[in-house]
């Protein structure tokens, strides 16, 4: 027993970050996402709808742009934004924003 402790001290302990590749075949680390609910006392699972992620995807029917941009396209120079330009752009596009309560 003491020989194993001494042997472990000489080899050095593995104190690196635990990843999915370093665990056994049943180890799944995940991505650090919070669960959308909680377990009840009777073995059920209750979902809290405020915790469920909601993806807002715009309607892209009739959209002319393609997902890739050619390297031959001309470079566009945009001046740095100022406070006045941001305020005017917000005032012009305020009707496009959707007002909704976020948890």
Biotite code that builds the C-alpha atoms (Angstrom):
import biotite.structure as struc

atoms = struc.array([
    struc.Atom([0.000, 0.000, 0.000], chain_id="A", res_id=1, res_name="UNK", atom_name="CA", element="C"),
    struc.Atom([2.675, 2.606, 0.859], chain_id="A", res_id=2, res_name="UNK", atom_name="CA", element="C"),
    struc.Atom([4.548, 1.564, -2.255], chain_id="A", res_id=3, res_name="UNK", atom_name="CA", element="C"),
    struc.Atom([1.552, 2.562, -4.425], chain_id="A", res_id=4, res_name="UNK", atom_name="CA", element="C"),
    struc.Atom([1.399, 5.989, -2.775], chain_id="A", res_id=5, res_name="UNK", atom_name="CA", element="C"),
    struc.Atom([5.091, 6.589, -3.359], chain_id="A", res_id=6, res_name="UNK", atom_name="CA", element="C"),
    struc.Atom([4.796, 5.361, -6.937], chain_id="A", res_id=7, res_name="UNK", atom_name="CA", element="C"),
    struc.Atom([1.891, 7.788, -7.494], chain_id="A", res_id=8, res_name="UNK", atom_name="CA", element="C"),
    struc.Atom([3.922, 10.688, -6.126], chain_id="A", res_id=9, res_name="UNK", atom_name="CA", element="C"),
    struc.Atom([6.754, 10.017, -8.540], chain_id="A", res_id=10, res_name="UNK", atom_name="CA", element="C"),
    struc.Atom([4.502, 9.601, -11.559], chain_id="A", res_id=11, res_name="UNK", atom_name="CA", element="C"),
    struc.Atom([2.488, 12.729, -10.837], chain_id="A", res_id=12, res_name="UNK", atom_name="CA", element="C"),
    struc.Atom([-1.248, 13.049, -10.624], chain_id="A", res_id=13, res_name="UNK", atom_name="CA", element="C"),
    struc.Atom([-3.374, 13.880, -13.635], chain_id="A", res_id=14, res_name="UNK", atom_name="CA", element="C"),
    struc.Atom([-4.897, 17.210, -12.677], chain_id="A", res_id=15, res_name="UNK", atom_name="CA", element="C"),
    struc.Atom([-5.860, 18.440, -16.125], chain_id="A", res_id=16, res_name="UNK", atom_name="CA", element="C"),
    struc.Atom([-9.313, 19.409, -17.295], chain_id="A", res_id=17, res_name="UNK", atom_name="CA", element="C"),
    struc.Atom([-11.750, 16.494, -17.335], chain_id="A", res_id=18, res_name="UNK", atom_name="CA", element="C"),
    struc.Atom([-13.108, 16.147, -20.852], chain_id="A", res_id=19, res_name="UNK", atom_name="CA", element="C"),
    struc.Atom([-15.325, 13.606, -22.550], chain_id="A", res_id=20, res_name="UNK", atom_name="CA", element="C"),
    struc.Atom([-12.305, 11.901, -24.084], chain_id="A", res_id=21, res_name="UNK", atom_name="CA", element="C"),
    struc.Atom([-10.601, 11.288, -20.729], chain_id="A", res_id=22, res_name="UNK", atom_name="CA", element="C"),
    struc.Atom([-13.540, 9.509, -19.081], chain_id="A", res_id=23, res_name="UNK", atom_name="CA", element="C"),
    struc.Atom([-14.755, 5.959, -19.539], chain_id="A", res_id=24, res_name="UNK", atom_name="CA", element="C"),
    struc.Atom([-17.247, 4.939, -22.219], chain_id="A", res_id=25, res_name="UNK", atom_name="CA", element="C"),
    struc.Atom([-20.242, 5.994, -20.086], chain_id="A", res_id=26, res_name="UNK", atom_name="CA", element="C"),
    struc.Atom([-18.900, 9.442, -19.196], chain_id="A", res_id=27, res_name="UNK", atom_name="CA", element="C"),
    struc.Atom([-20.677, 12.376, -20.882], chain_id="A", res_id=28, res_name="UNK", atom_name="CA", element="C"),
    struc.Atom([-19.599, 15.811, -19.755], chain_id="A", res_id=29, res_name="UNK", atom_name="CA", element="C"),
    struc.Atom([-22.199, 17.869, -21.574], chain_id="A", res_id=30, res_name="UNK", atom_name="CA", element="C"),
    struc.Atom([-22.076, 21.571, -22.365], chain_id="A", res_id=31, res_name="UNK", atom_name="CA", element="C"),
    struc.Atom([-22.948, 23.162, -19.022], chain_id="A", res_id=32, res_name="UNK", atom_name="CA", element="C"),
    struc.Atom([-26.575, 23.828, -19.925], chain_id="A", res_id=33, res_name="UNK", atom_name="CA", element="C"),
    struc.Atom([-29.041, 24.341, -17.101], chain_id="A", res_id=34, res_name="UNK", atom_name="CA", element="C"),
    struc.Atom([-31.937, 21.879, -16.958], chain_id="A", res_id=35, res_name="UNK", atom_name="CA", element="C"),
    struc.Atom([-35.364, 23.223, -18.014], chain_id="A", res_id=36, res_name="UNK", atom_name="CA", element="C"),
    struc.Atom([-37.088, 21.851, -14.918], chain_id="A", res_id=37, res_name="UNK", atom_name="CA", element="C"),
    struc.Atom([-36.735, 19.883, -11.708], chain_id="A", res_id=38, res_name="UNK", atom_name="CA", element="C"),
    struc.Atom([-37.423, 16.421, -10.315], chain_id="A", res_id=39, res_name="UNK", atom_name="CA", element="C"),
    struc.Atom([-40.438, 16.010, -8.042], chain_id="A", res_id=40, res_name="UNK", atom_name="CA", element="C"),
    struc.Atom([-40.548, 13.947, -4.866], chain_id="A", res_id=41, res_name="UNK", atom_name="CA", element="C"),
    struc.Atom([-42.631, 11.241, -6.503], chain_id="A", res_id=42, res_name="UNK", atom_name="CA", element="C"),
    struc.Atom([-40.194, 10.580, -9.324], chain_id="A", res_id=43, res_name="UNK", atom_name="CA", element="C"),
    struc.Atom([-41.722, 12.852, -11.951], chain_id="A", res_id=44, res_name="UNK", atom_name="CA", element="C"),
    struc.Atom([-40.211, 15.778, -13.766], chain_id="A", res_id=45, res_name="UNK", atom_name="CA", element="C"),
    struc.Atom([-41.744, 19.242, -13.864], chain_id="A", res_id=46, res_name="UNK", atom_name="CA", element="C"),
    struc.Atom([-40.795, 21.636, -16.678], chain_id="A", res_id=47, res_name="UNK", atom_name="CA", element="C"),
    struc.Atom([-40.513, 25.341, -15.887], chain_id="A", res_id=48, res_name="UNK", atom_name="CA", element="C"),
    struc.Atom([-41.489, 27.076, -19.122], chain_id="A", res_id=49, res_name="UNK", atom_name="CA", element="C"),
    struc.Atom([-39.476, 30.201, -18.321], chain_id="A", res_id=50, res_name="UNK", atom_name="CA", element="C"),
    struc.Atom([-36.319, 28.068, -18.500], chain_id="A", res_id=51, res_name="UNK", atom_name="CA", element="C"),
    struc.Atom([-37.099, 26.498, -21.881], chain_id="A", res_id=52, res_name="UNK", atom_name="CA", element="C"),
    struc.Atom([-35.009, 28.200, -24.586], chain_id="A", res_id=53, res_name="UNK", atom_name="CA", element="C"),
    struc.Atom([-37.028, 29.917, -27.293], chain_id="A", res_id=54, res_name="UNK", atom_name="CA", element="C"),
    struc.Atom([-35.445, 30.413, -30.691], chain_id="A", res_id=55, res_name="UNK", atom_name="CA", element="C"),
    struc.Atom([-36.802, 33.300, -32.743], chain_id="A", res_id=56, res_name="UNK", atom_name="CA", element="C"),
    struc.Atom([-36.133, 32.616, -36.410], chain_id="A", res_id=57, res_name="UNK", atom_name="CA", element="C"),
    struc.Atom([-37.092, 35.213, -39.034], chain_id="A", res_id=58, res_name="UNK", atom_name="CA", element="C"),
    struc.Atom([-39.179, 34.291, -42.050], chain_id="A", res_id=59, res_name="UNK", atom_name="CA", element="C"),
    struc.Atom([-36.765, 34.035, -44.991], chain_id="A", res_id=60, res_name="UNK", atom_name="CA", element="C"),
    struc.Atom([-39.214, 33.438, -47.840], chain_id="A", res_id=61, res_name="UNK", atom_name="CA", element="C"),
    struc.Atom([-38.219, 35.525, -50.836], chain_id="A", res_id=62, res_name="UNK", atom_name="CA", element="C"),
    struc.Atom([-34.809, 36.316, -49.354], chain_id="A", res_id=63, res_name="UNK", atom_name="CA", element="C"),
    struc.Atom([-32.338, 37.079, -52.134], chain_id="A", res_id=64, res_name="UNK", atom_name="CA", element="C"),
    struc.Atom([-28.971, 36.649, -50.411], chain_id="A", res_id=65, res_name="UNK", atom_name="CA", element="C"),
    struc.Atom([-27.134, 33.349, -50.396], chain_id="A", res_id=66, res_name="UNK", atom_name="CA", element="C"),
    struc.Atom([-25.369, 31.837, -47.364], chain_id="A", res_id=67, res_name="UNK", atom_name="CA", element="C"),
    struc.Atom([-21.877, 32.216, -48.837], chain_id="A", res_id=68, res_name="UNK", atom_name="CA", element="C"),
    struc.Atom([-20.087, 35.359, -50.009], chain_id="A", res_id=69, res_name="UNK", atom_name="CA", element="C"),
    struc.Atom([-17.647, 35.306, -52.918], chain_id="A", res_id=70, res_name="UNK", atom_name="CA", element="C"),
    struc.Atom([-14.062, 36.435, -52.383], chain_id="A", res_id=71, res_name="UNK", atom_name="CA", element="C"),
    struc.Atom([-14.437, 38.562, -55.513], chain_id="A", res_id=72, res_name="UNK", atom_name="CA", element="C"),
    struc.Atom([-17.077, 40.773, -53.930], chain_id="A", res_id=73, res_name="UNK", atom_name="CA", element="C"),
    struc.Atom([-16.040, 44.413, -53.386], chain_id="A", res_id=74, res_name="UNK", atom_name="CA", element="C"),
    struc.Atom([-15.050, 45.504, -49.892], chain_id="A", res_id=75, res_name="UNK", atom_name="CA", element="C"),
    struc.Atom([-17.438, 47.928, -48.237], chain_id="A", res_id=76, res_name="UNK", atom_name="CA", element="C"),
    struc.Atom([-16.053, 50.679, -46.041], chain_id="A", res_id=77, res_name="UNK", atom_name="CA", element="C"),
    struc.Atom([-18.404, 51.657, -43.245], chain_id="A", res_id=78, res_name="UNK", atom_name="CA", element="C"),
    struc.Atom([-17.586, 54.679, -41.068], chain_id="A", res_id=79, res_name="UNK", atom_name="CA", element="C"),
    struc.Atom([-17.484, 54.040, -37.302], chain_id="A", res_id=80, res_name="UNK", atom_name="CA", element="C"),
    struc.Atom([-20.860, 54.628, -35.641], chain_id="A", res_id=81, res_name="UNK", atom_name="CA", element="C"),
    struc.Atom([-21.488, 57.725, -33.590], chain_id="A", res_id=82, res_name="UNK", atom_name="CA", element="C"),
    struc.Atom([-24.120, 58.347, -30.954], chain_id="A", res_id=83, res_name="UNK", atom_name="CA", element="C"),
    struc.Atom([-26.251, 60.418, -33.311], chain_id="A", res_id=84, res_name="UNK", atom_name="CA", element="C"),
    struc.Atom([-26.169, 57.836, -36.105], chain_id="A", res_id=85, res_name="UNK", atom_name="CA", element="C"),
    struc.Atom([-27.162, 55.047, -33.696], chain_id="A", res_id=86, res_name="UNK", atom_name="CA", element="C"),
    struc.Atom([-30.024, 57.134, -32.321], chain_id="A", res_id=87, res_name="UNK", atom_name="CA", element="C"),
    struc.Atom([-31.379, 57.913, -35.775], chain_id="A", res_id=88, res_name="UNK", atom_name="CA", element="C"),
    struc.Atom([-31.137, 54.280, -36.896], chain_id="A", res_id=89, res_name="UNK", atom_name="CA", element="C"),
    struc.Atom([-33.018, 53.148, -33.777], chain_id="A", res_id=90, res_name="UNK", atom_name="CA", element="C"),
    struc.Atom([-35.727, 55.769, -34.325], chain_id="A", res_id=91, res_name="UNK", atom_name="CA", element="C"),
    struc.Atom([-36.131, 54.686, -37.949], chain_id="A", res_id=92, res_name="UNK", atom_name="CA", element="C"),
    struc.Atom([-36.337, 50.959, -37.138], chain_id="A", res_id=93, res_name="UNK", atom_name="CA", element="C"),
    struc.Atom([-38.225, 51.037, -33.812], chain_id="A", res_id=94, res_name="UNK", atom_name="CA", element="C"),
    struc.Atom([-41.342, 49.549, -35.440], chain_id="A", res_id=95, res_name="UNK", atom_name="CA", element="C"),
    struc.Atom([-39.373, 46.388, -36.358], chain_id="A", res_id=96, res_name="UNK", atom_name="CA", element="C"),
    struc.Atom([-38.555, 45.515, -32.735], chain_id="A", res_id=97, res_name="UNK", atom_name="CA", element="C"),
    struc.Atom([-40.874, 43.143, -30.928], chain_id="A", res_id=98, res_name="UNK", atom_name="CA", element="C"),
    struc.Atom([-41.658, 44.043, -27.364], chain_id="A", res_id=99, res_name="UNK", atom_name="CA", element="C"),
    struc.Atom([-41.802, 41.033, -25.114], chain_id="A", res_id=100, res_name="UNK", atom_name="CA", element="C"),
    struc.Atom([-41.022, 40.240, -21.536], chain_id="A", res_id=101, res_name="UNK", atom_name="CA", element="C"),
    struc.Atom([-37.891, 38.176, -20.951], chain_id="A", res_id=102, res_name="UNK", atom_name="CA", element="C"),
    struc.Atom([-37.429, 36.177, -17.762], chain_id="A", res_id=103, res_name="UNK", atom_name="CA", element="C"),
])
